[in-house]
Amino acid sequence: MLLTPDETINPVRPVFRAEKNHKQINRIELAYNEKLADRTREIIANTHKITEEKKMFGGLCFMVNDKMCVGVEQERLMVRLDPAVYDEVIEKEGCKPMDFTGKVMKGYVFVDVEALKTKKQLKYWVTLALDYNKIAKSSKKKKK
């Protein structure tokens, strides 16, 4: 089976078609930026153990200490950070409020991939998330 990109559908989010004997049999869309995920994983792994990587929110979420830490989407990074620093960091380049439901969630921000080009830029945001992870409450549901 051969995976070939079809960039006529959407050049920003290429769709890969699995082909066998030149017949389309399946369609797989990459939901997150794999290069950004690899860079993020490397920064986290330097100082922490990643508990789990979960596919959620249309992307890949890195769990540290069984708590949501950062998430990678196609064009942005989701960062869980201390709500006390929210007002300060929201002013930084590429940073936007996280509002999945239309309601801003203090303690979470999105950072555009364009503001994460260097290792230093990405490390800043991942470090904010890791620092908060130490004191963040786990949203892990208890077994009944």
ZIJOPE-V649764 format. One record per run of one state. SS is the DSSP state (helix for helix, strand for strand, loop for the rest). FROM is the first residue (numbers start at 1). TO is the last residue. If there is no record, write none. Layout:
SS/FROM/TO + SS/FROM/TO
//
This chain:
loop/1/1 + strand/2/6 + loop/7/14 + strand/15/20 + loop/21/22 + strand/23/29 + loop/30/33 + helix/34/45 + loop/46/49 + strand/50/56 + loop/57/58 + strand/59/64 + loop/65/66 + strand/67/72 + loop/73/75 + strand/76/80 + loop/81/82 + helix/83/89 + loop/90/94 + strand/95/97 + loop/98/107 + strand/108/112 + helix/113/115 + loop/116/118 + helix/119/133 + loop/134/144
//
